[in-house]
Amino acid sequence: MSIQSYLSRCGFNADAFSADFYQQVTDFQQQLAALTPAAAVQWQFRVPELGEGGSCSLFGQLADEPYDLRPILGGQTDANQQLLAKVTAIVQFYQANSASHWFGVYQRRNNPAGETVLVKLAYFGAESRAEFPLTAEFAAISNNSTVGLSGQGRIINDVAVYLAQGGEYYTCDPKVQAEACLPLVGASGEVVGIIDSEAFTQNLFHGKELALLIAVALTLPALLA
């Protein structure tokens, strides 16, 4: 998918971006394509306790049991090891080149209970929810689920203003002041996952920062589809 087509698919005005921006995306894509898989991956990670009804995470309160990726991925196979190693390398590249404080890659999958969810494959930052239900009910409070269902990108450069204007927001870390959530679009136009980036400062997701996110979003679908 071309950069312009992806921006339009996200609901952005592709003509509003400069030639320099497009070149930045292309440069990042080339660097991402040259990455080698990460040497180590995480099959388990700590997650917050969920509140009543399982809708919201309780920030700072971790569940006793870590989340285990193996059931939803179908086991600790060589193919899954390679998947996580490649995704982890992209997460590490993003962390090295961004001022973001949190970033995660989610894949659309059915969990062992038969529910369609976004499952977090790799991330950096504070502990966070591992699965986001892909339902209209959960999308009402979650950008991740909204983007996963709609395939439209969502960039919030000032969370406080967004909330004041009536926007719904799933708060995991109260320090977050800006968030960018973008769809991962497969070759046939289907949403195969999302990426989510959060910052403790306002107005991060412009220029080079946004170009990096777009490049990552264009690179990942080949791994996840």
C-alpha positions in Angstrom: 0.0 0.0 0.0 1.3 3.4 -0.9 1.8 6.1 1.7 -0.9 8.3 0.1 -3.3 5.4 0.0 -2.7 4.5 3.6 -3.2 8.1 4.8 -6.5 8.2 2.9 -7.5 4.8 4.3 -6.9 6.3 7.8 -9.2 9.2 7.1 -6.4 11.7 6.8 -6.1 14.3 4.0 -3.1 12.9 2.1 -2.7 16.2 0.2 -2.1 18.0 3.5 1.3 16.4 4.0 4.5 17.8 2.4 6.9 16.1 0.1 9.4 16.2 2.9 7.0 14.2 5.1 6.5 11.6 2.4 10.3 11.3 2.1 10.7 10.9 5.9 8.2 8.0 5.8 10.1 6.4 2.9 13.4 6.7 4.7 12.0 5.1 7.9 10.5 2.3 5.8 13.9 1.5 4.3 15.5 1.4 7.8 12.7 -0.8 9.1 13.1 -3.2 6.2 16.7 -3.7 7.1 16.1 -4.7 10.7 17.2 -8.1 12.0 14.9 -10.0 14.4 15.3 -9.3 18.1 17.5 -11.8 20.0 15.0 -12.1 22.9 11.2 -11.9 23.0 8.6 -11.8 25.8 6.0 -14.6 25.9 4.5 -13.4 29.2 4.1 -9.9 30.6 2.6 -8.3 33.7 -0.8 -6.7 33.2 -3.0 -4.4 35.4 -5.9 -5.7 37.4 -9.2 -5.1 35.6 -12.0 -3.2 37.3 -15.6 -4.4 37.9 -16.9 -5.9 34.7 -13.5 -6.2 33.2 -13.8 -2.9 31.3 -11.1 -0.7 32.8 -7.6 -1.3 34.0 -6.7 -0.3 37.6 -3.6 1.7 37.1 -0.7 0.7 39.4 -2.4 -2.5 40.5 -0.9 -5.5 38.8 -2.7 -8.9 38.4 -1.1 -11.8 40.2 -0.8 -13.9 37.0 1.1 -12.5 34.0 -0.5 -12.6 30.6 0.7 -15.5 28.5 0.7 -15.1 24.7 1.1 -18.8 23.9 -2.6 -19.8 24.1 -3.8 -17.1 21.8 -0.9 -17.6 19.4 -1.3 -21.4 19.3 1.8 -22.3 21.2 5.5 -21.5 21.4 6.3 -22.5 17.8 9.2 -21.5 15.6 6.9 -19.4 13.5 5.5 -17.6 16.5 9.0 -17.0 17.8 10.0 -15.4 14.5 6.8 -13.3 14.5 7.6 -12.0 18.0 11.3 -11.5 17.2 10.5 -9.4 14.1 7.7 -7.3 15.9 10.0 -6.8 18.9 12.8 -5.5 16.6 10.3 -2.9 15.2 9.2 -1.9 18.7 12.9 -1.4 19.7 13.5 0.7 16.5 10.5 2.8 17.3 11.7 3.4 20.9 15.1 4.4 19.7 13.8 6.9 17.3 10.8 8.4 19.1 10.1 10.6 22.1 7.0 8.5 22.9 6.7 7.1 26.5 4.6 4.0 25.5 4.1 2.0 22.4 2.5 -1.3 21.5 1.8 -3.5 18.6 -1.6 -5.4 18.6 -2.8 -8.1 16.3 -6.4 -9.0 15.5 -7.0 -12.6 16.7 -9.6 -14.8 18.2 -8.8 -15.7 21.9 -9.3 -19.1 23.4 -12.8 -18.0 24.5 -13.7 -17.4 20.8 -13.8 -13.6 21.2 -12.3 -11.4 18.5 -9.7 -9.1 20.2 -6.6 -7.0 19.6 -3.8 -8.8 21.4 -0.6 -7.0 22.4 2.4 -8.8 20.9 5.2 -6.4 22.0 5.5 -3.1 23.7 7.6 -0.7 25.8 6.5 1.4 28.7 4.3 0.8 31.7 2.3 -2.4 32.1 -1.0 -2.3 30.2 -4.0 -4.3 29.2 -3.1 -7.3 26.9 -6.4 -7.7 25.0 -8.9 -5.2 23.7 -12.3 -6.6 22.7 -13.4 -5.7 19.2 -16.9 -4.9 20.1 -19.0 -1.8 19.6 -19.6 -1.6 23.3 -15.9 -1.5 24.1 -15.1 0.8 21.2 -17.3 3.4 23.0 -14.6 3.9 25.6 -11.4 2.7 23.7 -9.5 4.2 20.9 -7.8 0.9 20.3 -11.0 -0.9 19.7 -12.5 2.0 17.7 -9.5 2.0 15.3 -9.5 -1.8 15.2 -13.1 -1.9 14.1 -13.2 1.2 11.8 -9.8 1.1 10.2 -9.7 4.9 10.7 -6.6 6.4 12.5 -7.1 8.6 15.5 -4.5 11.2 16.7 -5.1 13.0 19.9 -2.4 15.6 20.6 -4.1 17.0 23.7 -6.1 14.4 25.8 -7.5 17.1 28.2 -9.0 19.1 25.3 -10.3 15.9 23.7 -12.1 15.0 26.9 -13.4 18.5 27.4 -14.9 18.4 23.9 -16.8 15.2 24.9 -14.5 12.6 23.5 -14.5 9.1 25.2 -11.1 7.9 26.4 -9.8 4.7 27.9 -7.4 5.9 30.6 -4.7 3.4 31.6 -2.0 5.8 32.6 -3.2 9.2 33.9 0.1 10.8 32.8 -0.7 10.4 29.1 -1.3 13.7 27.4 -1.2 12.7 23.7 -2.0 9.4 21.9 -1.8 8.2 18.3 -3.6 5.0 17.3 -3.3 3.7 13.7 -4.7 0.7 11.9 -2.5 -2.0 10.3 -4.1 -2.7 7.0 -3.6 -6.0 5.1 -3.2 -6.4 1.3 -7.0 -6.9 0.8 -7.8 -3.8 2.9 -8.7 -5.7 6.1 -7.6 -4.5 9.5 -5.1 -7.0 10.8 -4.1 -5.0 13.9 -3.2 -1.6 15.3 -0.3 0.3 16.7 -0.8 2.6 19.7 1.7 5.3 20.9 1.3 7.5 24.0 3.2 10.5 25.3 3.4 12.4 28.6 3.7 15.6 26.6 1.1 17.3 24.4 1.4 17.7 20.6 4.0 15.0 19.9 2.4 13.4 16.9 3.4 15.7 14.1 6.2 15.8 11.5 9.0 13.3 12.0 7.2 11.5 14.9 4.1 10.9 12.7 6.2 9.9 9.8 7.8 7.2 11.9 4.4 5.9 13.0 3.2 5.8 9.4 6.3 3.9 8.4 5.8 1.4 11.2 2.1 1.0 10.3 3.1 0.2 6.7 5.8 -2.3 7.6 3.9 -4.5 10.1 1.0 -5.9 8.1 3.2 -8.2 6.1 4.2 -9.8 9.4 0.7 -10.0 10.9 -1.6 -10.9 8.0 
